């Protein structure tokens, strides 16, 4: 076996020196000899591109490695690790790197979801690798199993918790009974949520990951605009209580699946908070952990679980990709290419069938339940269960009966468009005072 100093060198450029970037540099430094023997070449970091050179990043990043000229850095690299995030200048830098013969490892899920096609095409054109294990579910090995291990199978459905921030918030609401705002504040104090949590709590981060997973699983290009996206900001303590009563949990789910049709098969990609049975494996995923449940035709049900974010876990996934790309640089050849032969269309949400839970505040008088049931029935929606709670009157006269009631209804599977139409009727009638929540039921 060749000694460490006898191995050839691969020039590594790092774009970004935040939490993940500094962990990548630390691991390369601490595990350099082991990584070199796994790759067959020494990993020599030639520079770290940052936007602000005035910031002191020692001891994590040696000052002599810092540069503001990212373009010059990537043009001289064999491998480029991109952890800067955002669309630009990341997109232009990665395209430039590949045009100069560098392979790319990126954790940038937003860029892959929005413009992955351009990156794939550049990798093919220039004969280099494009790896992105860290872009979906952090340290969990997920991209590689879907792209490679299950390439001989037919994936039917993927149900996943792929955003640790929202899972922590929902878990905190369940454990403590807190409202959304209080749970979010706690998540921010502990570092699980950003100061601006919009991308997480509105579901955008999970939607980008769903786009990437759907493209890999179904061998077709799924754009971010194809993914229906809802966040968790409207989930209330009342919803959590209802879930507990039904022996269910509320999770923000990324769901991708094949949808058979009379003429042709289509695919669905969607993100929304949903009620899942507590007997489902995903229901027990707590705090900021991620988990993905895959249903494949031959392999059956598979579960992937682990830390979905954080500097060290994400750096672990990045270095796994670096080793793979580095091996190809040493021995020749390239890794997996984009598979998009299927060219399946995305089905609009309105054409899907789902089971629902709806919570309504209504007038407390005879005939209300029959009126609500009639409206749902008129749109082909069958009721599964009804739970009613009276709202005590605020009047001082205790003899006066309550004037309002809360009604929780679960339905059998029905068209999304039918539920939308029913809710439109409810919002325009005096019988229904408010539509408090609408959640889907998944994981049956």
Buried (B, 14 or more C-beta within 10 A) or exposed (E): EEEEEEBBEBBBBBBBBEBBBBBBBBBBEEEBEEBBBBBBBBBBBBBBBBEEEEEEBEEBBEEEBBBEEBBEBBBEBBBBBBBBBEEEBBBEBBBBBBBBEBBBBBBBBBBBBBBBBEBBBBBBEBEBBBBBBBBBBBBBBBBBBBBEEBEEBEBBBBBBBBBBBBBBBBBBBBEEEBBBEBBBEBBBEEEBBEEEBEBBBBBBBBBBBBBBBBBBBBBBBBBBEBBBBBBBBEBBBBBBBBBBEBEBBBBBBBBBBBBEEEEEEBBBBBBBBBBBBEEBBBBEBBBBBBBBBBBBEEBEEBEBBBBBBBBBBBBBBBBBBBBBBBBBBEEEEBBBEBBBEEEBEBBEBEEBEBBBBBBBBBBBEEEBBEBBBEBBEEBEBEBEEEBBEEBEBEEEEEEEEEBBBBBBBBBBBBBBBBBEBBBEBBEEEEBBBEBBBBBBBBBE
